[in-house]
Amino acid sequence: MTKDLYIVLIYIIFINAVTLIMFYVDKQEHKRHHHAHGISSHTFLTFAILGGSIGEILGMIIFRHKRHHKEFKVLLPIILTAQIIIALLVLRMYFSTEVVDNGTLPPA
């Protein structure tokens, strides 16, 4: 794996960890102050679009938080599916470019 892919992998892990922590903090705030305004849905969806969709889905499952919000139930699977498709296309282009540049197949 090259340095570029490591950087992307570290970013994905980081953004999902931050998003998962945000879910925990928001859930704790909601438990303490029942109708308190915590982290906005807009902020959560922005983090999902930036790569934190897995963290949000895990946060919904682990902390049982925002599971009944229609925007999360509908948009998160769409965002995650789009991210997976984009990642697969980018990886395919990346490895096919590597083959052309080196004249050999990338290591398995």
RAUR-V711183 format. One record per backbone hydrogen bond with DSSP energy under -0.5 kcal/mol. CO is the residue of the C=O (numbers start at 1). NH is the residue of the N-H. Records with the same first field share a line. If there is no record, write none. Layout:
CO->NH / NH
This chain:
2->6
3->7
4->8
5->9
6->10
7->11
8->12
9->13
10->14
11->15
12->16
13->17
14->18
15->19
16->20
17->21
18->22
19->23
20->24
21->25
22->26
23->27
24->28
25->29
26->30
27->31
28->32
29->33
32->34
33->36
36->38
40->44
41->45
42->46
43->47
44->48
45->49
46->50
47->52
48->51 / 53
52->56
53->57
54->58
55->59
56->60
57->61
58->62
59->63 / 65
66->69
68->70
69->72 / 73
70->74
71->75
72->76
74->78
75->79
76->80
77->81
78->82
79->83
80->84
81->85
82->86
83->87
84->88
85->89
86->90
87->91
88->92
89->93
90->94
91->95
92->96
93->97
94->98
95->99
96->100
97->101
98->102
99->103
